């Protein structure tokens, strides 16, 4: 994953974190995030597939950021 993709992803997380369904299990939350990146046009389908592993590795951080808000 290149730095531009990472920046776009974290910018999206900042945008959606207030609406993030934190009660979901990790797999469901990952799928919700993948849907968000494709629906909002931040990433195309190929890029969204690349994000899956990246999201899995960072779900605790993503949850923490969403809970802070």
TORDO-186892 format. One line per 10 residues: number of its first residue (from 0); their letters; for each residue z, y, x of N, C-alpha, C, O, CB. Coordinates in steps of 0.001 Angstrom, whole numbers, plus 524288, in hexadecimal, padded with zeros to 5 digits. Atoms other than C-alpha are relative to their C-alpha. Glycine has a CB too. Layout:
TORDO-186892
NUM = A = Z:Y:X:Z:Y:X:Z:Y:X:Z:Y:X:Z:Y:X ~ ...
***
This chain:
TORDO-186892
0 = XXXXXXXXXX = 80000:7FB70:80354:80000:80000:80000:80000:804D0:80383:80315:8052E:8072F:804C7:7FFFD:7FC36 ~ 8006B:7FB6C:7FCA3:7FC2A:80CFE:805BB:803CB:80454:7FE44:805D2:80424:7F9E9:7FA5C:8020E:7FFFE ~ 7FC3F:7FBD5:8013B:804A9:81953:8061A:7FE9D:80319:7FB12:8021B:804C5:7F838:80063:803B5:80491 ~ 80192:7FD17:804AB:7FCB6:82019:7FB80:80191:7FD0E:7FB0F:80375:7FF66:7F74F:7FA11:80100:80007 ~ 7FE68:80326:80480:7FF14:814E0:7F212:805E8:80042:7FF36:807C7:800A6:7FACD:7FE40:7FA4A:800B4 ~ 7FA4E:7FFBE:8006C:80D9A:8152A:7F52B:801B4:80540:7FDBB:80527:80572:7FA63:80290:7FF21:80563 ~ 7FE9C:7FAD7:8020D:80E50:823C8:7F2A3:7FED1:80058:7FA2C:801F9:8025D:7F729:7FD0D:80452:802F8 ~ 80165:7FFDB:8058D:80737:8224F:7E5AE:803C2:7FCAF:7FCC6:80541:7FE30:7F875:7FA5C:7FE18:7FF34 ~ 7FC63:80364:802D0:81018:81718:7E1BD:8054A:802A5:7FF3B:8075D:802B3:7FAE4:800B1:7FAD7:802EC ~ 7FAD4:7FD97:80078:81CBE:81E56:7E4AC:7FFDD:804F1:7FCAC:803B9:8063A:7FA1A:80229:80147:80566
10 = XXXXXXXXXX = 80091:7FB85:80386:817B6:82A81:7DDD5:80007:7FE1D:7FA54:8025D:8009D:7F6F4:7FAE1:80313:80135 ~ 7FFF3:80239:8053F:8153D:8220E:7D1E2:80587:7FE55:7FE72:8072E:7FF3C:7FA06:7FC41:7FB53:7FFAF ~ 7FAA0:801A5:80121:822F9:81C53:7D2CE:8034A:804B3:7FE74:8065F:8045F:7FAC6:80271:7FD37:804C4 ~ 7FD25:7FB3C:8016A:82887:82A1C:7D290:7FEB0:801BA:7FA71:80212:803AE:7F7A3:7FEBE:8046B:803DE ~ 801BA:7FE64:80533:820A3:82CBA:7C63E:80215:7FC76:7FBBB:803B9:7FE59:7F7A0:7FA20:8001E:7FFC5 ~ 7FEA2:803B7:80430:8240B:82055:7BEAF:805AF:7FE37:80017:8075E:7FB76:7FC87:7FC8A:7FB49:8005B ~ 7FABF:80234:7FF7D:831E7:81DCE:7C32B:8039F:80145:7FB6E:80739:7FE46:7FA57:80270:801EB:804F3 ~ 7FCA0:7FEB6:80471:8380A:824A8:7B782:7FEF1:7FC80:7FB4E:80249:7FBEC:7F7E7:7FF43:805B1:7FE75 ~ 80166:8036E:8045E:830F8:81B66:7AE40:7FFF0:7FA41:80182:7FE3C:7F6F9:7FE6F:7FAB9:80183:7FDDF ~ 80044:80551:7FE07:83270:80F18:7B657:803D2:7FC75:7FD10:80875:7FDAF:7FCAE:80127:7FFE7:805E1
20 = XXXXXXXXXX = 7FC96:803A4:802E0:837C0:80389:7AE77:80321:7FC92:803C0:8017A:7F83E:8050B:7FCBC:7FC88:7FC4B ~ 7FCF2:802A3:7FBFB:84262:7FF5D:7B7F5:80276:7FAEC:7FE33:8043C:7F7DA:80174:80428:8038C:801EA ~ 7FDC2:804D8:801FE:84741:7F475:7AF15:7FC5F:7FB59:800E2:7FE06:7F6DF:80047:80137:8008C:7FA37 ~ 803B4:8043A:7FF0A:83B15:7EC8D:7B255:8017E:7FCEF:804E1:803D1:7FF10:80883:7FA74:8022B:8008B ~ 7FF43:80307:7FB33:83BF1:7E15B:7BC11:7FC06:801E6:80407:7F880:804E8:802BE:7FF66:7F9F6:7FEF7 ~ 8034D:7FE06:7FBC6:83539:7E37E:7C91F:7FA2D:7FF20:7FF02:7F70C:802AD:7FFD9:80187:7FD6F:80515 ~ 80582:8011F:800FB:82869:7DCE3:7C565:7FDBA:80374:7FBC4:7F95B:80567:7FC40:7FF52:7FA5A:7FE82 ~ 801D6:7FCAE:80446:8274A:7E469:7B8BD:7FFB1:805B6:8019F:7FC14:8087E:8001A:80391:7FF6F:7FB48 ~ 80024:7FA9C:7FE16:82A9F:7F140:7BF59:7FB55:800CC:8039C:7F8BB:804D6:8035B:80520:8015F:802E0 ~ 80495:7FFA1:7FCA3:82048:7EE90:7C9B6:7FB0C:8007D:7FCBC:7F7B4:803BD:7FDEA:7FFA6:7FB3B:8039D
30 = XXXXXXXXXX = 8049A:7FFB9:80365:81633:7EC24:7BEF7:7FFAD:80544:7FD3B:7FB6C:8076D:7FCA1:8001D:7FB91:7FBF7 ~ 7FFE7:7FAE5:8028B:81A70:7F898:7B7F6:7FE0E:8042D:803CA:7FAFB:80792:80251:80594:80154:7FE0D ~ 801B2:7FC31:7FC12:81896:80051:7C48D:7FA2B:7FF78:80126:7F777:80368:801B7:80326:7FF52:8050F ~ 80598:800D5:7FF19:80B36:7FA2F:7C6F2:7FCDD:8025D:7FB83:7F8DB:804DE:7FC66:7FEC2:7FA14:80094 ~ 802A7:7FDA3:80486:8073E:7FE1F:7B920:7FFFB:805EE:80065:7FC0D:80870:7FF39:802A6:7FE4F:7FAE1 ~ 7FFA1:7FA4F:7FF88:80BF3:80BFA:7BBA0:7FC14:8021E:803F5:7F987:80613:802FC:8058A:80199:80192 ~ 8038E:7FDFA:7FC02:803FF:80D7C:7C804:7FA4E:7FF95:7FE54:7F711:802BF:7FFF1:800CD:7FD19:8051C ~ 8056C:80077:801C2:7F7A1:808B1:7C158:7FEF2:80385:7FB51:7FAD2:805F9:7FB08:7FEBC:7FA53:7FE9E ~ 800B9:7FCC3:804A8:7F984:80FBD:7B456:7FF92:805C1:80177:7FC56:80895:7FF4E:80487:7FF30:7FC27 ~ 80014:7FA85:7FE7A:7FC31:81CAC:7BAEC:7FB8B:80147:803BF:7FAD2:805CA:8053F:80525:80175:80278
40 = XXXXXXXXXX = 8047F:7FF0E:7FCA3:7F047:81AF0:7C387:8015D:80134:8059E:7FE0B:802FF:80899:7FCE6:80456:7FDE0 ~ 7FE59:7FEFD:7FAA6:7F822:81C30:7CFF8:7FD66:7FC2F:803C3:7FC11:7FD95:8082A:805F7:7FFA3:80075 ~ 8025B:8041D:7FCD8:7F278:80F6E:7D51A:7FC02:7FD11:7FCB9:7FC88:7FCAE:7F7F5:80435:7FC38:80225 ~ 80394:8036E:802CE:7E6E6:80700:7D19E:80257:7FA7F:7FFE8:80678:7F99A:80234:7FA73:80000:80298 ~ 7FDE3:80545:800B6:7E8D1:7F89C:7CE3C:800D7:7FD39:80533:804C5:7FA89:805E2:7FC5F:7FCC8:7FC92 ~ 7FF87:80287:7FADF:7E68E:7F3E8:7DC2C:804C2:8021E:802F0:807C4:7FF21:80533:7FAF8:800D9:80345 ~ 7FB8A:7FD9D:7FD50:7F069:7FD82:7E1BD:80520:7FE6D:7FD62:8090C:7FD95:80009:7FF76:80602:80012 ~ 7FB48:80192:802D3:7FA3C:7F9F9:7D729:801AA:7FA7F:8018B:80655:7F967:801F1:7FF19:8004B:7FA13 ~ 7FEBD:80551:7FE50:7F969:7EBB5:7DB42:80292:8000E:80569:80621:7FCFB:8066D:7FB06:7FC95:80015 ~ 7FDAF:7FF7E:7FAC6:7FC8E:7EFA9:7E945:805AC:801D6:7FF8C:808FE:80050:802AE:7FCCA:803E1:8036B
50 = XXXXXXXXXX = 7FABE:7FDD4:800B9:8088C:7F6E0:7E443:80411:7FBF3:7FE70:808B7:7FCBF:7FF5E:7FFD9:80436:7FBF0 ~ 7FC58:803D6:8021F:80EA7:7EABF:7DE47:8041E:7FE55:80400:808C9:7FE95:802DE:7FD08:7FB3D:7FE13 ~ 7FC46:8019C:7FBF5:814DB:7E5C7:7EAF7:8034B:80495:801E6:807F3:803FB:802F3:7FD1D:7FD8A:8049B ~ 7FD34:7FB55:7FE4E:8188C:7F38C:7EEFF:8045D:8014A:7FC19:808C1:80285:7FD9F:7FC2F:804B1:80092 ~ 7FC1E:7FEEC:80417:81F83:7F59C:7E201:8045F:7FC02:80039:808F4:7FD70:7FFFC:7FD70:7FFF8:7FA89 ~ 7FBFE:80419:7FFBC:8268C:7E884:7E2F4:803F1:8010E:80455:808A5:80060:80397:7FD75:7FAAC:800DA ~ 7FC92:7FF12:7FB84:82C04:7EC22:7F038:80371:804D1:7FF4E:80761:8056B:80200:7FCC5:80095:804EA ~ 7FD26:7FB15:80097:830CF:7F94D:7EB4F:80288:800BF:7FAA2:80443:8050C:7F959:7FC61:80473:80106 ~ 7FDB1:7FF76:80538:835DD:7F676:7DDA2:805A3:801F6:80014:80701:8053D:7FCD6:7FFCD:7FAD4:7FD38 ~ 7FAAE:7FDCF:7FFF3:84420:7F8C3:7E14E:80001:805ED:800D9:802E7:808BD:7FE3D:8033F:7FD5E:80446
60 = XXXXXXXXX = 8005D:7FA60:7FF05:84090:80631:7E6BD:7FDDA:802DA:7FB37:7FFCE:80702:7F9C9:7FC85:80113:804CA ~ 80254:7FD95:804A1:8381D:80942:7DAE1:80405:80057:7FB9F:80472:8045C:7F904:7FB2A:7FCE5:7FE2B ~ 7FBDF:7FFF6:8040D:84333:80570:7D1A4:80422:8041A:8013E:805D0:806FF:7FDCA:80298:7FA8C:7FF88 ~ 7FC17:7FC1F:7FE6F:84CE5:80DAB:7D969:7FE17:8058D:7FEEB:80106:808CE:7FCF0:80156:7FF64:805D1 ~ 80226:7FAC2:800E1:843F8:81981:7D8BE:7FFE4:8014A:7FA2C:8011B:805AE:7F8A0:7FA74:8006C:80252 ~ 80047:7FF13:8059E:84224:817EE:7CA19:8056D:800CE:7FDAC:8061B:803F7:7FA1C:7FD44:7FB72:7FD4A ~ 7FAAB:7FF76:80202:850C4:81669:7C7C6:80281:80520:80199:805F6:80710:7FEDF:80356:7FB83:801E0 ~ 7FDDE:7FAFE:7FE3E:853BA:822C7:7CF7F:7FEB7:80461:7FC3B:801A5:80829:7FBC1:7FDF3:80156:80563 ~ 801C7:7FBCF:8035B:84C4A:82AD2:7C5B7:80316:8005F:7FB14:80209:803C1:7F7D3:7FA6D:7FF55:7FEBA
***
